[in-house]
Amino acid sequence: MWEAINSLFCLLGSHGEVTEKLGYTDRQYRNIRRKIERGEELPPRISKLIDAKLQEAQLEAEASYGPK
């Protein structure tokens, strides 16, 4: 999950943008990051949301830069 959060951060450019993309408050996002850093398991719905938003961001980035 750490890789997914880092990928979102790299694609979007800031933790604020990641927070907005996921639809969480700053506090909720900070707590998610802390759980990940500690190696704690995230609830399945949060993991699925992060994965889905990462795919969405990757598709948007690919569309804006064109095919490789």
mmCIF file of the N, C-alpha and C atoms, coordinates in Angstrom:
data_MODEL
# 
_entry.id   MODEL 
# 
loop_
_atom_site.group_PDB 
_atom_site.id 
_atom_site.type_symbol 
_atom_site.label_atom_id 
_atom_site.label_alt_id 
_atom_site.label_comp_id 
_atom_site.label_asym_id 
_atom_site.label_entity_id 
_atom_site.label_seq_id 
_atom_site.pdbx_PDB_ins_code 
_atom_site.Cartn_x 
_atom_site.Cartn_y 
_atom_site.Cartn_z 
_atom_site.occupancy 
_atom_site.B_iso_or_equiv 
_atom_site.pdbx_formal_charge 
_atom_site.auth_seq_id 
_atom_site.auth_comp_id 
_atom_site.auth_asym_id 
_atom_site.auth_atom_id 
_atom_site.pdbx_PDB_model_num 
ATOM 1   N N  . MET A 1 1  ? 0.833   -1.190 0.000   1.00 0.00 ? 1  MET A N  1 
ATOM 2   C CA . MET A 1 1  ? 0.000   0.000  0.000   1.00 0.00 ? 1  MET A CA 1 
ATOM 3   C C  . MET A 1 1  ? 0.880   1.258  0.000   1.00 0.00 ? 1  MET A C  1 
ATOM 4   N N  . TRP A 1 2  ? 2.062   1.140  0.591   1.00 0.00 ? 2  TRP A N  1 
ATOM 5   C CA . TRP A 1 2  ? 2.972   2.289  0.634   1.00 0.00 ? 2  TRP A CA 1 
ATOM 6   C C  . TRP A 1 2  ? 3.321   2.733  -0.788  1.00 0.00 ? 2  TRP A C  1 
ATOM 7   N N  . GLU A 1 3  ? 3.536   1.776  -1.674  1.00 0.00 ? 3  GLU A N  1 
ATOM 8   C CA . GLU A 1 3  ? 3.877   2.092  -3.058  1.00 0.00 ? 3  GLU A CA 1 
ATOM 9   C C  . GLU A 1 3  ? 2.733   2.837  -3.746  1.00 0.00 ? 3  GLU A C  1 
ATOM 10  N N  . ALA A 1 4  ? 1.511   2.451  -3.460  1.00 0.00 ? 4  ALA A N  1 
ATOM 11  C CA . ALA A 1 4  ? 0.349   3.103  -4.066  1.00 0.00 ? 4  ALA A CA 1 
ATOM 12  C C  . ALA A 1 4  ? 0.249   4.562  -3.616  1.00 0.00 ? 4  ALA A C  1 
ATOM 13  N N  . ILE A 1 5  ? 0.442   4.799  -2.324  1.00 0.00 ? 5  ILE A N  1 
ATOM 14  C CA . ILE A 1 5  ? 0.386   6.170  -1.807  1.00 0.00 ? 5  ILE A CA 1 
ATOM 15  C C  . ILE A 1 5  ? 1.517   7.001  -2.396  1.00 0.00 ? 5  ILE A C  1 
ATOM 16  N N  . ASN A 1 6  ? 2.716   6.440  -2.461  1.00 0.00 ? 6  ASN A N  1 
ATOM 17  C CA . ASN A 1 6  ? 3.850   7.162  -3.038  1.00 0.00 ? 6  ASN A CA 1 
ATOM 18  C C  . ASN A 1 6  ? 3.633   7.443  -4.515  1.00 0.00 ? 6  ASN A C  1 
ATOM 19  N N  . SER A 1 7  ? 3.054   6.486  -5.231  1.00 0.00 ? 7  SER A N  1 
ATOM 20  C CA . SER A 1 7  ? 2.768   6.695  -6.650  1.00 0.00 ? 7  SER A CA 1 
ATOM 21  C C  . SER A 1 7  ? 1.757   7.820  -6.846  1.00 0.00 ? 7  SER A C  1 
ATOM 22  N N  . LEU A 1 8  ? 0.729   7.842  -6.009  1.00 0.00 ? 8  LEU A N  1 
ATOM 23  C CA . LEU A 1 8  ? -0.245  8.935  -6.078  1.00 0.00 ? 8  LEU A CA 1 
ATOM 24  C C  . LEU A 1 8  ? 0.435   10.272 -5.807  1.00 0.00 ? 8  LEU A C  1 
ATOM 25  N N  . PHE A 1 9  ? 1.291   10.292 -4.799  1.00 0.00 ? 9  PHE A N  1 
ATOM 26  C CA . PHE A 1 9  ? 2.019   11.513 -4.454  1.00 0.00 ? 9  PHE A CA 1 
ATOM 27  C C  . PHE A 1 9  ? 2.865   11.978 -5.639  1.00 0.00 ? 9  PHE A C  1 
ATOM 28  N N  . CYS A 1 10 ? 3.580   11.057 -6.274  1.00 0.00 ? 10 CYS A N  1 
ATOM 29  C CA . CYS A 1 10 ? 4.425   11.402 -7.425  1.00 0.00 ? 10 CYS A CA 1 
ATOM 30  C C  . CYS A 1 10 ? 3.590   11.903 -8.607  1.00 0.00 ? 10 CYS A C  1 
ATOM 31  N N  . LEU A 1 11 ? 2.459   11.259 -8.848  1.00 0.00 ? 11 LEU A N  1 
ATOM 32  C CA . LEU A 1 11 ? 1.612   11.663 -9.970  1.00 0.00 ? 11 LEU A CA 1 
ATOM 33  C C  . LEU A 1 11 ? 0.933   13.015 -9.739  1.00 0.00 ? 11 LEU A C  1 
ATOM 34  N N  . LEU A 1 12 ? 0.498   13.242 -8.503  1.00 0.00 ? 12 LEU A N  1 
ATOM 35  C CA . LEU A 1 12 ? -0.284  14.433 -8.215  1.00 0.00 ? 12 LEU A CA 1 
ATOM 36  C C  . LEU A 1 12 ? 0.551   15.602 -7.708  1.00 0.00 ? 12 LEU A C  1 
ATOM 37  N N  . GLY A 1 13 ? 1.720   15.320 -7.129  1.00 0.00 ? 13 GLY A N  1 
ATOM 38  C CA . GLY A 1 13 ? 2.639   16.387 -6.754  1.00 0.00 ? 13 GLY A CA 1 
ATOM 39  C C  . GLY A 1 13 ? 2.605   16.869 -5.317  1.00 0.00 ? 13 GLY A C  1 
ATOM 40  N N  . SER A 1 14 ? 1.574   16.541 -4.564  1.00 0.00 ? 14 SER A N  1 
ATOM 41  C CA . SER A 1 14 ? 1.534   16.969 -3.162  1.00 0.00 ? 14 SER A CA 1 
ATOM 42  C C  . SER A 1 14 ? 0.580   16.078 -2.369  1.00 0.00 ? 14 SER A C  1 
ATOM 43  N N  . HIS A 1 15 ? 0.797   16.052 -1.073  1.00 0.00 ? 15 HIS A N  1 
ATOM 44  C CA . HIS A 1 15 ? -0.107  15.269 -0.228  1.00 0.00 ? 15 HIS A CA 1 
ATOM 45  C C  . HIS A 1 15 ? -1.499  15.903 -0.209  1.00 0.00 ? 15 HIS A C  1 
ATOM 46  N N  . GLY A 1 16 ? -1.568  17.211 -0.350  1.00 0.00 ? 16 GLY A N  1 
ATOM 47  C CA . GLY A 1 16 ? -2.868  17.882 -0.414  1.00 0.00 ? 16 GLY A CA 1 
ATOM 48  C C  . GLY A 1 16 ? -3.682  17.424 -1.609  1.00 0.00 ? 16 GLY A C  1 
ATOM 49  N N  . GLU A 1 17 ? -3.008  17.251 -2.744  1.00 0.00 ? 17 GLU A N  1 
ATOM 50  C CA . GLU A 1 17 ? -3.692  16.767 -3.945  1.00 0.00 ? 17 GLU A CA 1 
ATOM 51  C C  . GLU A 1 17 ? -4.141  15.316 -3.769  1.00 0.00 ? 17 GLU A C  1 
ATOM 52  N N  . VAL A 1 18 ? -3.312  14.516 -3.119  1.00 0.00 ? 18 VAL A N  1 
ATOM 53  C CA . VAL A 1 18 ? -3.683  13.118 -2.862  1.00 0.00 ? 18 VAL A CA 1 
ATOM 54  C C  . VAL A 1 18 ? -4.902  13.077 -1.947  1.00 0.00 ? 18 VAL A C  1 
ATOM 55  N N  . THR A 1 19 ? -4.884  13.906 -0.919  1.00 0.00 ? 19 THR A N  1 
ATOM 56  C CA . THR A 1 19 ? -6.010  13.984 0.010   1.00 0.00 ? 19 THR A CA 1 
ATOM 57  C C  . THR A 1 19 ? -7.291  14.326 -0.732  1.00 0.00 ? 19 THR A C  1 
ATOM 58  N N  . GLU A 1 20 ? -7.198  15.313 -1.606  1.00 0.00 ? 20 GLU A N  1 
ATOM 59  C CA . GLU A 1 20 ? -8.361  15.737 -2.377  1.00 0.00 ? 20 GLU A CA 1 
ATOM 60  C C  . GLU A 1 20 ? -8.833  14.629 -3.318  1.00 0.00 ? 20 GLU A C  1 
ATOM 61  N N  . LYS A 1 21 ? -7.898  13.959 -3.986  1.00 0.00 ? 21 LYS A N  1 
ATOM 62  C CA . LYS A 1 21 ? -8.226  12.886 -4.930  1.00 0.00 ? 21 LYS A CA 1 
ATOM 63  C C  . LYS A 1 21 ? -8.958  11.746 -4.211  1.00 0.00 ? 21 LYS A C  1 
ATOM 64  N N  . LEU A 1 22 ? -8.491  11.412 -2.993  1.00 0.00 ? 22 LEU A N  1 
ATOM 65  C CA . LEU A 1 22 ? -9.107  10.330 -2.243  1.00 0.00 ? 22 LEU A CA 1 
ATOM 66  C C  . LEU A 1 22 ? -10.427 10.743 -1.591  1.00 0.00 ? 22 LEU A C  1 
ATOM 67  N N  . GLY A 1 23 ? -10.635 12.051 -1.433  1.00 0.00 ? 23 GLY A N  1 
ATOM 68  C CA . GLY A 1 23 ? -11.867 12.531 -0.826  1.00 0.00 ? 23 GLY A CA 1 
ATOM 69  C C  . GLY A 1 23 ? -11.869 12.462 0.693   1.00 0.00 ? 23 GLY A C  1 
ATOM 70  N N  . TYR A 1 24 ? -10.674 12.474 1.272   1.00 0.00 ? 24 TYR A N  1 
ATOM 71  C CA . TYR A 1 24 ? -10.558 12.446 2.729   1.00 0.00 ? 24 TYR A CA 1 
ATOM 72  C C  . TYR A 1 24 ? -10.141 13.804 3.252   1.00 0.00 ? 24 TYR A C  1 
ATOM 73  N N  . THR A 1 25 ? -10.323 14.002 4.555   1.00 0.00 ? 25 THR A N  1 
ATOM 74  C CA . THR A 1 25 ? -9.815  15.210 5.196   1.00 0.00 ? 25 THR A CA 1 
ATOM 75  C C  . THR A 1 25 ? -8.319  15.027 5.414   1.00 0.00 ? 25 THR A C  1 
ATOM 76  N N  . ASP A 1 26 ? -7.633  16.126 5.715   1.00 0.00 ? 26 ASP A N  1 
ATOM 77  C CA . ASP A 1 26 ? -6.195  16.044 5.998   1.00 0.00 ? 26 ASP A CA 1 
ATOM 78  C C  . ASP A 1 26 ? -5.914  15.072 7.139   1.00 0.00 ? 26 ASP A C  1 
ATOM 79  N N  . ARG A 1 27 ? -6.739  15.142 8.159   1.00 0.00 ? 27 ARG A N  1 
ATOM 80  C CA . ARG A 1 27 ? -6.557  14.277 9.335   1.00 0.00 ? 27 ARG A CA 1 
ATOM 81  C C  . ARG A 1 27 ? -6.741  12.797 8.981   1.00 0.00 ? 27 ARG A C  1 
ATOM 82  N N  . GLN A 1 28 ? -7.777  12.496 8.208   1.00 0.00 ? 28 GLN A N  1 
ATOM 83  C CA . GLN A 1 28 ? -8.020  11.110 7.816   1.00 0.00 ? 28 GLN A CA 1 
ATOM 84  C C  . GLN A 1 28 ? -6.862  10.574 6.977   1.00 0.00 ? 28 GLN A C  1 
ATOM 85  N N  . TYR A 1 29 ? -6.392  11.383 6.042   1.00 0.00 ? 29 TYR A N  1 
ATOM 86  C CA . TYR A 1 29 ? -5.282  10.970 5.182   1.00 0.00 ? 29 TYR A CA 1 
ATOM 87  C C  . TYR A 1 29 ? -4.006  10.760 6.007   1.00 0.00 ? 29 TYR A C  1 
ATOM 88  N N  . ARG A 1 30 ? -3.758  11.653 6.937   1.00 0.00 ? 30 ARG A N  1 
ATOM 89  C CA . ARG A 1 30 ? -2.583  11.530 7.819   1.00 0.00 ? 30 ARG A CA 1 
ATOM 90  C C  . ARG A 1 30 ? -2.656  10.234 8.627   1.00 0.00 ? 30 ARG A C  1 
ATOM 91  N N  . ASN A 1 31 ? -3.838  9.900  9.124   1.00 0.00 ? 31 ASN A N  1 
ATOM 92  C CA . ASN A 1 31 ? -4.002  8.660  9.882   1.00 0.00 ? 31 ASN A CA 1 
ATOM 93  C C  . ASN A 1 31 ? -3.784  7.428  9.001   1.00 0.00 ? 31 ASN A C  1 
ATOM 94  N N  . ILE A 1 32 ? -4.243  7.489  7.757   1.00 0.00 ? 32 ILE A N  1 
ATOM 95  C CA . ILE A 1 32 ? -4.011  6.381  6.823   1.00 0.00 ? 32 ILE A CA 1 
ATOM 96  C C  . ILE A 1 32 ? -2.517  6.211  6.586   1.00 0.00 ? 32 ILE A C  1 
ATOM 97  N N  . ARG A 1 33 ? -1.821  7.325  6.346   1.00 0.00 ? 33 ARG A N  1 
ATOM 98  C CA . ARG A 1 33 ? -0.372  7.246  6.122   1.00 0.00 ? 33 ARG A CA 1 
ATOM 99  C C  . ARG A 1 33 ? 0.357   6.687  7.338   1.00 0.00 ? 33 ARG A C  1 
ATOM 100 N N  . ARG A 1 34 ? -0.071  7.090  8.527   1.00 0.00 ? 34 ARG A N  1 
ATOM 101 C CA . ARG A 1 34 ? 0.552   6.559  9.755   1.00 0.00 ? 34 ARG A CA 1 
ATOM 102 C C  . ARG A 1 34 ? 0.358   5.058  9.870   1.00 0.00 ? 34 ARG A C  1 
ATOM 103 N N  . LYS A 1 35 ? -0.852  4.601  9.582   1.00 0.00 ? 35 LYS A N  1 
ATOM 104 C CA . LYS A 1 35 ? -1.117  3.157  9.632   1.00 0.00 ? 35 LYS A CA 1 
ATOM 105 C C  . LYS A 1 35 ? -0.214  2.412  8.666   1.00 0.00 ? 35 LYS A C  1 
ATOM 106 N N  . ILE A 1 36 ? -0.072  2.948  7.463   1.00 0.00 ? 36 ILE A N  1 
ATOM 107 C CA . ILE A 1 36 ? 0.775   2.313  6.458   1.00 0.00 ? 36 ILE A CA 1 
ATOM 108 C C  . ILE A 1 36 ? 2.229   2.294  6.930   1.00 0.00 ? 36 ILE A C  1 
ATOM 109 N N  . GLU A 1 37 ? 2.697   3.416  7.460   1.00 0.00 ? 37 GLU A N  1 
ATOM 110 C CA . GLU A 1 37 ? 4.079   3.498  7.953   1.00 0.00 ? 37 GLU A CA 1 
ATOM 111 C C  . GLU A 1 37 ? 4.343   2.488  9.065   1.00 0.00 ? 37 GLU A C  1 
ATOM 112 N N  . ARG A 1 38 ? 3.354   2.259  9.895   1.00 0.00 ? 38 ARG A N  1 
ATOM 113 C CA . ARG A 1 38 ? 3.492   1.312  11.007  1.00 0.00 ? 38 ARG A CA 1 
ATOM 114 C C  . ARG A 1 38 ? 3.327   -0.138 10.566  1.00 0.00 ? 38 ARG A C  1 
ATOM 115 N N  . GLY A 1 39 ? 2.935   -0.330 9.328   1.00 0.00 ? 39 GLY A N  1 
ATOM 116 C CA . GLY A 1 39 ? 2.734   -1.681 8.819   1.00 0.00 ? 39 GLY A CA 1 
ATOM 117 C C  . GLY A 1 39 ? 1.391   -2.275 9.197   1.00 0.00 ? 39 GLY A C  1 
ATOM 118 N N  . GLU A 1 40 ? 0.475   -1.434 9.641   1.00 0.00 ? 40 GLU A N  1 
ATOM 119 C CA . GLU A 1 40 ? -0.856  -1.908 10.023  1.00 0.00 ? 40 GLU A CA 1 
ATOM 120 C C  . GLU A 1 40 ? -1.704  -2.137 8.783   1.00 0.00 ? 40 GLU A C  1 
ATOM 121 N N  . GLU A 1 41 ? -2.620  -3.057 8.886   1.00 0.00 ? 41 GLU A N  1 
ATOM 122 C CA . GLU A 1 41 ? -3.531  -3.384 7.787   1.00 0.00 ? 41 GLU A CA 1 
ATOM 123 C C  . GLU A 1 41 ? -4.609  -2.308 7.684   1.00 0.00 ? 41 GLU A C  1 
ATOM 124 N N  . LEU A 1 42 ? -4.876  -1.886 6.459   1.00 0.00 ? 42 LEU A N  1 
ATOM 125 C CA . LEU A 1 42 ? -5.969  -0.943 6.230   1.00 0.00 ? 42 LEU A CA 1 
ATOM 126 C C  . LEU A 1 42 ? -7.253  -1.723 5.976   1.00 0.00 ? 42 LEU A C  1 
ATOM 127 N N  . PRO A 1 43 ? -8.399  -1.129 6.313   1.00 0.00 ? 43 PRO A N  1 
ATOM 128 C CA . PRO A 1 43 ? -9.655  -1.784 5.971   1.00 0.00 ? 43 PRO A CA 1 
ATOM 129 C C  . PRO A 1 43 ? -9.734  -1.989 4.454   1.00 0.00 ? 43 PRO A C  1 
ATOM 130 N N  . PRO A 1 44 ? -10.335 -3.089 4.025   1.00 0.00 ? 44 PRO A N  1 
ATOM 131 C CA . PRO A 1 44 ? -10.394 -3.395 2.585   1.00 0.00 ? 44 PRO A CA 1 
ATOM 132 C C  . PRO A 1 44 ? -10.981 -2.278 1.727   1.00 0.00 ? 44 PRO A C  1 
ATOM 133 N N  . ARG A 1 45 ? -11.991 -1.584 2.224   1.00 0.00 ? 45 ARG A N  1 
ATOM 134 C CA . ARG A 1 45 ? -12.613 -0.530 1.406   1.00 0.00 ? 45 ARG A CA 1 
ATOM 135 C C  . ARG A 1 45 ? -11.650 0.624  1.168   1.00 0.00 ? 45 ARG A C  1 
ATOM 136 N N  . ILE A 1 46 ? -10.780 0.925  2.134   1.00 0.00 ? 46 ILE A N  1 
ATOM 137 C CA . ILE A 1 46 ? -9.799  1.993  1.956   1.00 0.00 ? 46 ILE A CA 1 
ATOM 138 C C  . ILE A 1 46 ? -8.716  1.546  0.983   1.00 0.00 ? 46 ILE A C  1 
ATOM 139 N N  . SER A 1 47 ? -8.262  0.313  1.115   1.00 0.00 ? 47 SER A N  1 
ATOM 140 C CA . SER A 1 47 ? -7.255  -0.221 0.192   1.00 0.00 ? 47 SER A CA 1 
ATOM 141 C C  . SER A 1 47 ? -7.773  -0.215 -1.237  1.00 0.00 ? 47 SER A C  1 
ATOM 142 N N  . LYS A 1 48 ? -9.018  -0.638 -1.400  1.00 0.00 ? 48 LYS A N  1 
ATOM 143 C CA . LYS A 1 48 ? -9.619  -0.665 -2.740  1.00 0.00 ? 48 LYS A CA 1 
ATOM 144 C C  . LYS A 1 48 ? -9.767  0.742  -3.306  1.00 0.00 ? 48 LYS A C  1 
ATOM 145 N N  . LEU A 1 49 ? -10.152 1.692  -2.460  1.00 0.00 ? 49 LEU A N  1 
ATOM 146 C CA . LEU A 1 49 ? -10.292 3.074  -2.901  1.00 0.00 ? 49 LEU A CA 1 
ATOM 147 C C  . LEU A 1 49 ? -8.947  3.632  -3.360  1.00 0.00 ? 49 LEU A C  1 
ATOM 148 N N  . ILE A 1 50 ? -7.897  3.391  -2.585  1.00 0.00 ? 50 ILE A N  1 
ATOM 149 C CA . ILE A 1 50 ? -6.564  3.877  -2.943  1.00 0.00 ? 50 ILE A CA 1 
ATOM 150 C C  . ILE A 1 50 ? -6.123  3.268  -4.265  1.00 0.00 ? 50 ILE A C  1 
ATOM 151 N N  . ASP A 1 51 ? -6.317  1.968  -4.429  1.00 0.00 ? 51 ASP A N  1 
ATOM 152 C CA . ASP A 1 51 ? -5.947  1.311  -5.689  1.00 0.00 ? 51 ASP A CA 1 
ATOM 153 C C  . ASP A 1 51 ? -6.730  1.876  -6.870  1.00 0.00 ? 51 ASP A C  1 
ATOM 154 N N  . ALA A 1 52 ? -8.023  2.093  -6.681  1.00 0.00 ? 52 ALA A N  1 
ATOM 155 C CA . ALA A 1 52 ? -8.865  2.617  -7.755  1.00 0.00 ? 52 ALA A CA 1 
ATOM 156 C C  . ALA A 1 52 ? -8.449  4.042  -8.135  1.00 0.00 ? 52 ALA A C  1 
ATOM 157 N N  . LYS A 1 53 ? -8.183  4.866  -7.134  1.00 0.00 ? 53 LYS A N  1 
ATOM 158 C CA . LYS A 1 53 ? -7.782  6.249  -7.403  1.00 0.00 ? 53 LYS A CA 1 
ATOM 159 C C  . LYS A 1 53 ? -6.395  6.305  -8.045  1.00 0.00 ? 53 LYS A C  1 
ATOM 160 N N  . LEU A 1 54 ? -5.522  5.364  -7.702  1.00 0.00 ? 54 LEU A N  1 
ATOM 161 C CA . LEU A 1 54 ? -4.207  5.296  -8.338  1.00 0.00 ? 54 LEU A CA 1 
ATOM 162 C C  . LEU A 1 54 ? -4.372  4.958  -9.817  1.00 0.00 ? 54 LEU A C  1 
ATOM 163 N N  . GLN A 1 55 ? -5.194  3.967  -10.123 1.00 0.00 ? 55 GLN A N  1 
ATOM 164 C CA . GLN A 1 55 ? -5.443  3.610  -11.522 1.00 0.00 ? 55 GLN A CA 1 
ATOM 165 C C  . GLN A 1 55 ? -6.030  4.786  -12.287 1.00 0.00 ? 55 GLN A C  1 
ATOM 166 N N  . GLU A 1 56 ? -6.965  5.475  -11.665 1.00 0.00 ? 56 GLU A N  1 
ATOM 167 C CA . GLU A 1 56 ? -7.594  6.639  -12.289 1.00 0.00 ? 56 GLU A CA 1 
ATOM 168 C C  . GLU A 1 56 ? -6.555  7.723  -12.581 1.00 0.00 ? 56 GLU A C  1 
ATOM 169 N N  . ALA A 1 57 ? -5.692  8.004  -11.614 1.00 0.00 ? 57 ALA A N  1 
ATOM 170 C CA . ALA A 1 57 ? -4.658  9.022  -11.789 1.00 0.00 ? 57 ALA A CA 1 
ATOM 171 C C  . ALA A 1 57 ? -3.661  8.611  -12.869 1.00 0.00 ? 57 ALA A C  1 
ATOM 172 N N  . GLN A 1 58 ? -3.326  7.333  -12.928 1.00 0.00 ? 58 GLN A N  1 
ATOM 173 C CA . GLN A 1 58 ? -2.401  6.854  -13.953 1.00 0.00 ? 58 GLN A CA 1 
ATOM 174 C C  . GLN A 1 58 ? -3.013  6.993  -15.345 1.00 0.00 ? 58 GLN A C  1 
ATOM 175 N N  . LEU A 1 59 ? -4.285  6.665  -15.478 1.00 0.00 ? 59 LEU A N  1 
ATOM 176 C CA . LEU A 1 59 ? -4.969  6.812  -16.761 1.00 0.00 ? 59 LEU A CA 1 
ATOM 177 C C  . LEU A 1 59 ? -5.053  8.276  -17.182 1.00 0.00 ? 59 LEU A C  1 
ATOM 178 N N  . GLU A 1 60 ? -5.322  9.152  -16.221 1.00 0.00 ? 60 GLU A N  1 
ATOM 179 C CA . GLU A 1 60 ? -5.382  10.585 -16.519 1.00 0.00 ? 60 GLU A CA 1 
ATOM 180 C C  . GLU A 1 60 ? -4.015  11.096 -16.953 1.00 0.00 ? 60 GLU A C  1 
ATOM 181 N N  . ALA A 1 61 ? -2.974  10.666 -16.276 1.00 0.00 ? 61 ALA A N  1 
ATOM 182 C CA . ALA A 1 61 ? -1.616  11.085 -16.624 1.00 0.00 ? 61 ALA A CA 1 
ATOM 183 C C  . ALA A 1 61 ? -1.237  10.573 -18.005 1.00 0.00 ? 61 ALA A C  1 
ATOM 184 N N  . GLU A 1 62 ? -1.584  9.337  -18.278 1.00 0.00 ? 62 GLU A N  1 
ATOM 185 C CA . GLU A 1 62 ? -1.288  8.749  -19.587 1.00 0.00 ? 62 GLU A CA 1 
ATOM 186 C C  . GLU A 1 62 ? -2.033  9.477  -20.695 1.00 0.00 ? 62 GLU A C  1 
ATOM 187 N N  . ALA A 1 63 ? -3.282  9.822  -20.431 1.00 0.00 ? 63 ALA A N  1 
ATOM 188 C CA . ALA A 1 63 ? -4.083  10.528 -21.426 1.00 0.00 ? 63 ALA A CA 1 
ATOM 189 C C  . ALA A 1 63 ? -3.533  11.921 -21.690 1.00 0.00 ? 63 ALA A C  1 
ATOM 190 N N  . SER A 1 64 ? -3.025  12.576 -20.657 1.00 0.00 ? 64 SER A N  1 
ATOM 191 C CA . SER A 1 64 ? -2.522  13.938 -20.847 1.00 0.00 ? 64 SER A CA 1 
ATOM 192 C C  . SER A 1 64 ? -1.157  13.950 -21.519 1.00 0.00 ? 64 SER A C  1 
ATOM 193 N N  . TYR A 1 65 ? -0.369  12.892 -21.365 1.00 0.00 ? 65 TYR A N  1 
ATOM 194 C CA . TYR A 1 65 ? 0.946   12.831 -21.987 1.00 0.00 ? 65 TYR A CA 1 
ATOM 195 C C  . TYR A 1 65 ? 0.931   12.051 -23.296 1.00 0.00 ? 65 TYR A C  1 
ATOM 196 N N  . GLY A 1 66 ? -0.154  11.377 -23.568 1.00 0.00 ? 66 GLY A N  1 
ATOM 197 C CA . GLY A 1 66 ? -0.265  10.609 -24.793 1.00 0.00 ? 66 GLY A CA 1 
ATOM 198 C C  . GLY A 1 66 ? 0.352   9.232  -24.642 1.00 0.00 ? 66 GLY A C  1 
ATOM 199 N N  . PRO A 1 67 ? 0.081   8.367  -25.607 1.00 0.00 ? 67 PRO A N  1 
ATOM 200 C CA . PRO A 1 67 ? 0.624   7.001  -25.518 1.00 0.00 ? 67 PRO A CA 1 
ATOM 201 C C  . PRO A 1 67 ? 2.148   7.005  -25.689 1.00 0.00 ? 67 PRO A C  1 
ATOM 202 N N  . LYS A 1 68 ? 2.746   5.969  -25.099 1.00 0.00 ? 68 LYS A N  1 
ATOM 203 C CA . LYS A 1 68 ? 4.209   5.850  -25.175 1.00 0.00 ? 68 LYS A CA 1 
ATOM 204 C C  . LYS A 1 68 ? 4.641   5.124  -26.402 1.00 0.00 ? 68 LYS A C  1 
# 
